[in-house]
Amino acid sequence: MSCAGAWAWGEVPARLRAAGHDVLAPDLDLSPGQTPASHADAVAAAYGRGGPLVLAGHSYGGMVVPVLADRLRGTVRAIVVIDGLVPDPGDSSFAIRSHAAEERRAAARETGLFPPPAGEDPRLVPMPVSAFDTPADFTPVDVPRTFVWCRRSDMGAQARRARDRGWRVVEVDAGHRLPLEDGALCAALLLAAVPAAE
Protein backbone atom coordinates (compact mmCIF):
# COMPACT_ATOMS: atom_id res chain seq x y z
CA MET A 1 0.00 0.00 0.00
CA SER A 2 1.40 3.42 -0.88
CA CYS A 3 2.64 5.53 2.03
CA ALA A 4 2.70 2.43 4.26
CA GLY A 5 5.11 -0.21 5.51
CA ALA A 6 5.05 -3.90 6.31
CA TRP A 7 2.63 -3.11 9.14
CA ALA A 8 -0.09 -2.68 6.51
CA TRP A 9 -0.22 -6.49 6.14
CA GLY A 10 -1.60 -6.66 9.69
CA GLU A 11 -1.86 -10.20 11.01
CA VAL A 12 -1.54 -11.81 7.56
CA PRO A 13 2.15 -12.82 7.89
CA ALA A 14 1.54 -14.43 11.28
CA ARG A 15 -1.42 -16.39 9.92
CA LEU A 16 0.62 -17.62 6.95
CA ARG A 17 3.49 -18.65 9.22
CA ALA A 18 1.03 -20.50 11.45
CA ALA A 19 -0.07 -22.41 8.34
CA GLY A 20 3.52 -23.55 7.81
CA HIS A 21 4.80 -21.02 5.28
CA ASP A 22 7.90 -18.86 5.36
CA VAL A 23 6.97 -15.21 4.90
CA LEU A 24 9.02 -12.17 3.94
CA ALA A 25 7.24 -8.81 4.29
CA PRO A 26 9.95 -6.14 4.18
CA ASP A 27 9.51 -2.42 4.60
CA LEU A 28 10.24 -0.59 1.36
CA ASP A 29 12.51 2.45 1.21
CA LEU A 30 10.21 5.43 0.66
CA SER A 31 12.92 8.03 0.20
CA PRO A 32 12.91 10.28 -2.89
CA GLY A 33 13.94 8.62 -6.14
CA GLN A 34 12.69 5.12 -5.36
CA THR A 35 11.00 3.23 -8.20
CA PRO A 36 9.27 -0.11 -8.77
CA ALA A 37 12.64 -1.45 -9.94
CA SER A 38 14.55 -0.27 -6.86
CA HIS A 39 11.83 -1.69 -4.63
CA ALA A 40 11.93 -5.03 -6.48
CA ASP A 41 15.72 -5.12 -6.23
CA ALA A 42 15.57 -4.55 -2.47
CA VAL A 43 13.05 -7.34 -1.95
CA ALA A 44 15.03 -9.70 -4.19
CA ALA A 45 18.18 -8.97 -2.18
CA ALA A 46 16.34 -9.64 1.09
CA TYR A 47 14.92 -12.88 -0.28
CA GLY A 48 18.15 -14.28 -1.70
CA ARG A 49 17.68 -17.55 -3.53
CA GLY A 50 15.44 -20.04 -1.82
CA GLY A 51 12.76 -22.47 -2.87
CA PRO A 52 9.53 -21.88 -4.80
CA LEU A 53 7.57 -18.83 -3.75
CA VAL A 54 4.27 -17.05 -4.21
CA LEU A 55 4.59 -13.30 -4.68
CA ALA A 56 1.89 -11.10 -3.19
CA GLY A 57 1.43 -7.37 -3.59
CA HIS A 58 -1.24 -5.02 -2.29
CA SER A 59 -2.19 -1.70 -3.90
CA TYR A 60 1.08 -0.06 -5.14
CA GLY A 61 2.70 -3.45 -4.55
CA GLY A 62 1.10 -4.53 -7.80
CA MET A 63 3.74 -2.41 -9.57
CA VAL A 64 6.59 -4.13 -7.76
CA VAL A 65 5.46 -7.76 -8.03
CA PRO A 66 5.89 -8.24 -11.82
CA VAL A 67 9.34 -6.64 -11.72
CA LEU A 68 10.27 -8.86 -8.78
CA ALA A 69 8.91 -11.93 -10.59
CA ASP A 70 11.19 -11.13 -13.50
CA ARG A 71 14.17 -10.76 -11.13
CA LEU A 72 13.38 -14.10 -9.46
CA ARG A 73 12.43 -15.90 -12.64
CA GLY A 74 12.44 -19.66 -12.16
CA THR A 75 11.55 -19.54 -8.46
CA VAL A 76 8.13 -17.85 -8.70
CA ARG A 77 5.20 -20.26 -8.77
CA ALA A 78 2.29 -17.82 -8.54
CA ILE A 79 1.46 -14.13 -8.26
CA VAL A 80 -1.36 -12.64 -6.20
CA VAL A 81 -2.27 -8.95 -6.35
CA ILE A 82 -4.72 -7.76 -3.73
CA ASP A 83 -6.72 -4.77 -4.94
CA GLY A 84 -3.63 -3.37 -6.62
CA LEU A 85 -2.21 -2.05 -9.84
CA VAL A 86 -1.86 -4.29 -12.91
CA PRO A 87 0.82 -2.85 -15.20
CA ASP A 88 1.88 -4.00 -18.61
CA PRO A 89 5.62 -3.68 -19.33
CA GLY A 90 6.46 0.01 -19.62
CA ASP A 91 3.44 1.25 -17.65
CA SER A 92 3.80 3.63 -14.73
CA SER A 93 1.33 3.84 -11.88
CA PHE A 94 0.12 7.23 -13.09
CA ALA A 95 -0.27 5.90 -16.64
CA ILE A 96 -2.76 3.22 -15.61
CA ARG A 97 -4.37 5.06 -12.70
CA SER A 98 -4.17 8.82 -13.02
CA HIS A 99 -6.06 9.43 -9.77
CA ALA A 100 -4.59 12.56 -8.18
CA ALA A 101 -1.51 12.40 -10.44
CA GLU A 102 -1.13 16.15 -11.01
CA GLU A 103 -1.91 16.96 -7.40
CA ARG A 104 0.73 14.48 -6.22
CA ARG A 105 3.32 15.71 -8.69
CA ALA A 106 2.72 19.29 -7.55
CA ALA A 107 2.99 18.31 -3.88
CA ALA A 108 6.26 16.49 -4.56
CA ARG A 109 7.89 19.31 -6.53
CA GLU A 110 10.10 20.47 -3.65
CA THR A 111 10.97 17.23 -1.87
CA GLY A 112 10.21 14.42 -4.32
CA LEU A 113 7.59 13.14 -1.87
CA PHE A 114 3.83 13.56 -1.74
CA PRO A 115 1.98 13.42 1.58
CA PRO A 116 -0.37 10.62 2.61
CA PRO A 117 -4.10 11.30 2.41
CA ALA A 118 -5.28 13.63 5.17
CA GLY A 119 -7.25 11.99 7.93
CA GLU A 120 -6.00 8.47 7.17
CA ASP A 121 -3.96 6.13 9.38
CA PRO A 122 -1.39 8.21 11.34
CA ARG A 123 1.28 5.61 10.56
CA LEU A 124 1.24 6.58 6.88
CA VAL A 125 4.28 8.49 5.63
CA PRO A 126 5.10 10.51 2.49
CA MET A 127 5.60 8.54 -0.72
CA PRO A 128 8.18 9.15 -3.47
CA VAL A 129 6.43 10.43 -6.58
CA SER A 130 9.13 8.66 -8.63
CA ALA A 131 7.57 5.33 -7.61
CA PHE A 132 4.39 6.40 -9.43
CA ASP A 133 5.99 8.24 -12.36
CA THR A 134 8.60 5.62 -13.33
CA PRO A 135 7.52 2.85 -15.71
CA ALA A 136 7.77 -0.75 -14.56
CA ASP A 137 10.38 -2.45 -16.73
CA PHE A 138 9.87 -6.22 -16.81
CA THR A 139 9.32 -9.25 -18.99
CA PRO A 140 6.20 -11.09 -17.82
CA VAL A 141 6.63 -14.45 -16.11
CA ASP A 142 4.22 -17.18 -17.19
CA VAL A 143 2.81 -18.35 -13.86
CA PRO A 144 -0.72 -18.52 -12.39
CA ARG A 145 -1.92 -15.02 -11.50
CA THR A 146 -4.75 -14.10 -9.15
CA PHE A 147 -6.26 -10.65 -8.65
CA VAL A 148 -8.33 -10.10 -5.51
CA TRP A 149 -10.82 -7.34 -6.13
CA CYS A 150 -12.18 -5.72 -2.98
CA ARG A 151 -15.56 -4.55 -4.28
CA ARG A 152 -15.88 -1.72 -1.75
CA SER A 153 -12.79 -0.04 -3.23
CA ASP A 154 -12.35 1.96 -6.42
CA MET A 155 -10.06 -0.59 -8.08
CA GLY A 156 -12.64 -2.08 -10.43
CA ALA A 157 -10.71 -0.87 -13.48
CA GLN A 158 -7.66 -2.79 -12.28
CA ALA A 159 -9.79 -5.91 -11.82
CA ARG A 160 -10.94 -5.54 -15.42
CA ARG A 161 -7.35 -5.13 -16.58
CA ALA A 162 -6.42 -8.30 -14.77
CA ARG A 163 -9.35 -10.24 -16.23
CA ASP A 164 -8.57 -8.97 -19.74
CA ARG A 165 -5.01 -10.25 -19.33
CA GLY A 166 -6.07 -13.74 -18.33
CA TRP A 167 -5.77 -13.46 -14.58
CA ARG A 168 -8.09 -15.35 -12.26
CA VAL A 169 -10.16 -12.65 -10.55
CA VAL A 170 -11.64 -13.27 -7.10
CA GLU A 171 -14.19 -10.78 -5.83
CA VAL A 172 -14.67 -10.19 -2.11
CA ASP A 173 -16.99 -7.92 -0.16
CA ALA A 174 -14.26 -5.86 1.45
CA GLY A 175 -12.59 -2.46 1.41
CA HIS A 176 -9.19 -1.61 -0.02
CA ARG A 177 -7.45 -2.14 3.32
CA LEU A 178 -8.34 -5.84 3.36
CA PRO A 179 -5.06 -7.07 4.95
CA LEU A 180 -5.61 -4.78 7.94
CA GLU A 181 -9.38 -5.09 8.15
CA ASP A 182 -9.72 -8.85 7.68
CA GLY A 183 -6.40 -10.61 8.02
CA ALA A 184 -8.06 -14.01 8.22
CA LEU A 185 -9.77 -13.60 4.85
CA CYS A 186 -6.66 -12.13 3.23
CA ALA A 187 -4.49 -15.00 4.47
CA ALA A 188 -7.06 -17.54 3.27
CA LEU A 189 -7.05 -15.99 -0.19
CA LEU A 190 -3.26 -16.15 -0.34
CA LEU A 191 -3.25 -19.75 0.85
CA ALA A 192 -5.77 -20.62 -1.85
CA ALA A 193 -3.19 -19.56 -4.44
CA VAL A 194 -0.57 -21.99 -3.16
CA PRO A 195 -1.96 -25.29 -4.56
CA ALA A 196 -1.97 -23.84 -8.08
CA ALA A 197 1.69 -23.01 -7.58
CA GLU A 198 2.82 -26.48 -6.58
C-alpha positions, 0 to 999 in steps of 0.5 A: 500500500502506498505511504505504508510499511510492512505493518499494513499487512496486519496479522496476515504474515503471522497467519501464513506462518502459522499455516507452515509457510515462510513469509518475507514482508519487508519495509520498502525504502520510501525516500525520494527517487525510489521506483518499482525497480529499486523496490523489487531489487531490495526485496530480491536482495532480502529474499536471496535464492530459496525455494519456490515462492508465491509473490503477493502485492497489495495496492502499489505493490502490484507495480513491484510484483511483476518486476520482482517476478522477473528478477526471481524468474524460475523460483516464482510459482504464482502471483497474487495482487490484492486490490492493486495495480496491474501494469503491462511492461512500460506502464507507470502507476500514473499511466494506468491510474491517473487518480490525483496524479497532477496533485501528487506531482505538484505536492512532490515538486520540492521534496520528491515526496507527496503526503499521505491522504489527510485523515488516514492512518497516522502511521502513513508516511510521504511517498516518493512520486518517482515510484508512481511516475517511473515505468515498470520495466519487466518481462512477464513471467508465465505463472498462475496469477490471481487478482483479488478485487475488494468490491468496496474499493475503487479498483474495479478498473484494475480488476478488469485489466487483470481479467482482460489479461487472463488473470483469475479474478476473485471478488470479495466484499471488502474495502481496499485495506483488506489485509488490515481489516480482515487478516483471516480472509486475506491469508485464506485468499493467499493460501488458496493460491498456493496449490496452483503453484505447486 
